[in-house]
Amino acid sequence: MAERLIWFKGEITSPENAKVMALSPTAQFGLNVFEGVRGYWNRELEQMFVFRLRDHLHRLQQSCKLIALEMPYSIEQIEQFIREIIGVSGYREDVALRITVFVDGEDTWSSVRKPELFIAPISKPRKDAANLPTQTATVSSWRRIDDVSFPPRVKCGANYINGRYAHLDARRKGFDLPIFLNAENKVSEGAGACIAIVRNGTLITPDTSSDILESITRDTILRLSRAMGISCEERRVDRTELLIANEVFLCGTAAEVTPISSIDHVAIGDGGVGRLTAMLAAEYFRAASHQNPEFPDWTFPIY
């Protein structure tokens, strides 16, 4: 049985002992940048593999740079800290990790003092690729943040309040999930996940100038699709394309691959899991658990 522990400010401790000051910029203003990362247990090899860890840590570096925080440790050091916390915790199952650079102490929101780091793993089973649950969605009345206000390229805690507004609105209206449009009324992404549609056998996803996070999972899906011989397009997507798509799904570290059955009460395809969506989900989990020899560098072995 794994023990719930956290790597916090250079020490491994219980989550209850990992505390920040109430007046800290992180507590008051959401001044932090973070990465959500998944670790997948390979039962055949009896090994844990963290999926595309170095790509996530490079993006963490970029977020720090854009929001003017100093990365407190090197990528190699953080990789070692992750090995330590997962090893000490004793996980032999799928996990989700939150890796966060944050500002503690009584400083202002404009502080650029050296920040702290925490790494928090929790048990998180993967979806069943053979039985993916579908979700309903609505096009949100809230607009996606953009590059000249709250740049979505920065994975900052405060940015995610935009997603909270949209989620609350979607739930009040009886839907599971929101889909954002940007200021140009083009499809952007979900709240915490990128979006892809399938039209006539072509996988289409909004491009990186559509006010989306430069998603590692999105990149994974595109690269897997091309390796499978699926035609792909990265471009601006119109709202009406969502409703006439054969398949729609969200993808992200937390969402993994999430099929959308309907949007604003309009069924997508036959309202079930689309053929390409199911194929990509299966390939995604194969790659994430070190079972796809074409992409061996995507997986970081823990033990």
C-alpha positions in Angstrom: 0.0 0.0 0.0 1.5 3.3 -1.1 2.0 6.1 1.5 0.7 9.6 0.7 3.8 11.8 0.8 5.0 15.1 -0.7 8.4 16.5 -1.7 8.2 20.0 -0.3 11.0 22.6 0.0 13.7 20.0 -0.1 12.1 17.5 2.3 9.8 14.6 2.0 6.9 15.0 4.4 3.2 14.4 4.8 0.8 16.7 2.9 -0.5 17.9 6.3 2.9 19.3 7.1 3.4 21.0 3.7 2.4 24.6 4.5 2.6 28.0 3.0 2.0 31.4 4.6 -1.5 32.7 4.3 -0.1 36.1 3.0 2.1 34.5 0.4 1.8 35.5 -3.2 0.8 31.9 -4.0 -2.0 31.9 -1.4 -3.3 35.3 -2.3 -2.7 35.7 -6.0 -2.1 32.2 -7.4 1.5 33.1 -8.2 2.8 29.7 -9.2 3.5 27.7 -12.3 3.0 24.0 -12.5 3.0 20.8 -14.5 0.6 17.9 -14.2 2.4 14.7 -15.1 1.2 11.1 -15.2 3.1 8.0 -14.2 1.9 4.7 -15.6 2.7 1.3 -14.1 3.8 -1.4 -16.6 2.6 -4.7 -15.1 4.7 -6.8 -17.5 7.9 -5.1 -16.7 6.9 -4.2 -13.1 8.2 -0.7 -13.7 6.8 2.8 -13.3 7.2 5.1 -16.2 6.5 8.9 -16.1 5.2 10.0 -19.4 7.1 12.7 -21.3 8.6 14.1 -18.1 11.5 16.1 -19.7 9.0 17.8 -22.1 6.9 18.8 -19.1 9.9 20.1 -17.2 11.1 22.1 -20.3 7.6 23.7 -20.4 7.9 24.4 -16.6 11.1 26.3 -17.4 9.4 28.3 -20.1 6.5 29.2 -17.8 9.0 30.4 -15.1 10.7 32.5 -17.7 7.5 34.1 -19.0 6.2 35.0 -15.5 9.7 36.0 -14.2 10.3 33.3 -11.7 13.6 31.6 -11.2 13.5 27.9 -11.7 14.8 26.8 -8.3 16.4 23.5 -9.5 17.7 22.0 -12.7 15.7 19.6 -14.8 18.1 16.8 -13.8 17.6 17.6 -10.1 13.8 17.6 -10.4 13.9 14.2 -12.2 15.9 12.8 -9.2 13.4 14.3 -6.7 10.6 12.6 -8.6 12.4 9.3 -8.4 12.9 9.8 -4.7 9.3 10.7 -3.8 7.7 8.0 -5.9 10.2 5.4 -4.6 9.7 6.4 -0.9 5.9 6.4 -1.3 6.0 2.9 -2.7 3.7 3.3 -5.7 3.2 0.3 -7.8 0.2 1.7 -9.7 -0.7 4.6 -12.0 -0.1 8.0 -10.5 -0.6 11.7 -11.2 2.0 14.2 -10.1 1.7 17.9 -9.5 5.1 19.7 -9.9 4.7 23.3 -8.7 7.1 26.3 -8.5 5.5 28.7 -6.0 6.3 31.9 -4.1 6.0 31.7 -0.3 6.6 34.3 2.4 5.2 37.8 2.8 6.1 39.2 -0.5 4.0 41.1 -3.1 2.5 39.7 -6.2 5.2 41.4 -8.2 8.0 39.7 -6.2 10.7 37.9 -8.2 12.4 36.3 -5.2 13.7 32.8 -5.6 10.6 30.5 -5.4 10.1 27.1 -3.8 9.2 23.7 -5.3 6.8 20.9 -4.4 6.2 17.5 -6.0 3.0 15.7 -5.0 2.1 12.3 -6.4 -1.3 10.6 -5.9 -2.8 7.4 -7.0 -4.7 8.0 -10.3 -5.8 5.0 -12.4 -5.9 5.4 -16.1 -9.0 5.3 -18.2 -10.1 2.0 -19.7 -9.2 2.4 -23.4 -11.7 -0.3 -24.3 -14.6 1.4 -22.4 -14.0 5.1 -22.5 -16.6 7.2 -20.7 -18.2 9.9 -22.9 -19.0 13.4 -21.7 -21.4 16.1 -22.8 -20.2 19.6 -23.6 -21.4 23.1 -24.3 -19.8 26.1 -26.0 -19.1 28.4 -23.2 -20.3 32.0 -23.0 -17.0 32.8 -21.3 -14.1 33.5 -23.6 -10.6 31.9 -23.4 -7.8 34.0 -22.0 -5.4 35.3 -24.7 -1.7 36.0 -25.2 -2.0 39.7 -24.4 -3.9 39.3 -21.1 -3.3 36.0 -19.4 -1.1 34.0 -21.8 -2.3 30.4 -21.9 1.2 29.4 -23.0 2.1 30.0 -19.3 0.8 27.1 -17.1 0.1 29.4 -14.2 -2.3 28.6 -11.3 -4.1 31.9 -11.7 -4.9 31.3 -15.4 -7.0 28.3 -14.4 -9.7 30.5 -12.9 -10.8 31.1 -16.5 -11.6 27.4 -16.7 -13.4 27.5 -13.4 -15.9 30.1 -14.6 -16.6 28.0 -17.7 -16.9 24.8 -15.7 -19.3 26.2 -13.2 -21.4 27.7 -16.0 -21.5 24.4 -17.9 -22.5 22.4 -14.8 -25.3 24.9 -14.0 -26.7 24.3 -17.5 -26.6 20.5 -17.2 -23.4 19.7 -19.2 -20.3 18.0 -18.1 -17.7 20.2 -19.8 -17.2 23.6 -21.5 -15.5 24.3 -24.8 -14.0 27.8 -25.1 -14.0 30.1 -28.1 -11.3 32.8 -28.3 -11.8 36.5 -28.9 -12.0 35.8 -32.6 -14.8 33.4 -32.0 -12.7 30.5 -33.2 -12.6 27.2 -31.2 -9.8 27.3 -28.6 -9.8 24.4 -26.1 -11.6 22.9 -23.1 -11.0 24.0 -19.5 -7.7 22.3 -18.8 -7.6 20.1 -22.0 -7.1 20.6 -25.7 -9.7 19.7 -28.3 -9.6 17.7 -31.5 -12.3 16.8 -34.0 -12.5 14.2 -36.8 -14.0 15.2 -40.1 -14.1 12.7 -43.0 -11.1 10.8 -41.6 -8.9 13.8 -40.9 -7.9 14.7 -37.4 -8.2 18.5 -36.9 -7.1 20.5 -33.9 -6.8 24.3 -33.3 -3.4 25.7 -33.9 -1.1 27.1 -31.3 -2.2 30.7 -32.2 -5.8 29.9 -31.1 -5.1 30.8 -27.5 -4.3 27.2 -26.4 -1.8 25.7 -24.0 1.1 24.3 -26.0 -0.1 20.9 -24.9 2.2 17.9 -24.7 -0.7 15.5 -24.9 -2.0 17.3 -28.0 1.5 16.9 -29.5 1.5 13.2 -28.5 -1.9 12.6 -30.2 -0.7 14.4 -33.4 2.5 12.4 -33.6 0.7 9.1 -32.9 -1.9 9.9 -35.5 0.8 10.6 -38.2 2.6 7.4 -37.2 -0.7 5.6 -37.7 -1.2 7.1 -41.2 -4.0 9.4 -40.1 -4.2 12.7 -41.9 -3.8 15.7 -39.5 -4.5 19.4 -39.7 -3.5 22.2 -37.2 -5.6 25.3 -38.1 -8.3 27.6 -37.0 -11.5 25.8 -36.3 -15.0 27.3 -36.6 -17.7 26.7 -34.0 -20.1 25.1 -36.5 -17.4 22.5 -37.3 -17.9 21.0 -33.8 -21.5 20.2 -34.6 -20.9 18.5 -38.0 -17.8 16.6 -36.9 -17.8 12.8 -36.9 -15.9 12.7 -33.7 -14.8 15.2 -31.0 -12.6 14.5 -28.0 -10.6 16.4 -25.4 -7.0 15.4 -24.6 -4.7 16.4 -21.8 -2.6 14.9 -19.0 -5.6 14.8 -16.6 -8.2 14.2 -19.3 -6.1 11.6 -21.2 -8.5 11.0 -24.1 -12.1 12.0 -23.3 -14.7 11.5 -26.0 -17.5 14.1 -26.4 -20.9 12.5 -27.1 -22.8 15.8 -27.7 -22.3 19.5 -27.8 -25.2 21.8 -26.9 -27.5 18.8 -27.1 -26.4 18.0 -30.7 -25.1 14.4 -31.0 -21.6 14.0 -32.3 -21.6 11.1 -34.7 -23.7 8.4 -33.2 -23.3 9.7 -29.7 -20.7 7.1 -28.7 -17.0 6.7 -28.9 -15.7 7.3 -32.4 -13.4 4.8 -34.2 -10.4 7.0 -34.4 -10.9 8.3 -30.9 -10.8 4.7 -29.6 -7.7 3.8 -31.7 -5.8 6.9 -30.5 -6.7 6.2 -26.8 -5.4 2.7 -27.1 -2.1 3.9 -28.7 -1.8 6.7 -26.2 -1.9 4.3 -23.3 0.5 1.9 -25.0 3.0 4.8 -25.5 2.5 6.2 -22.0 3.3 2.8 -20.3 6.4 2.1 -22.4 4.7 -0.4 -24.8 5.3 1.4 -28.0 8.8 0.8 -29.4 8.5 3.7 -31.8 8.6 6.3 -29.0 10.8 4.9 -26.3 12.2 8.3 -25.3 8.7 9.4 -24.2 8.9 7.4 -21.0 11.1 8.1 -18.0 11.7 5.0 -15.8 11.4 5.4 -12.1 12.1 1.8 -11.0 
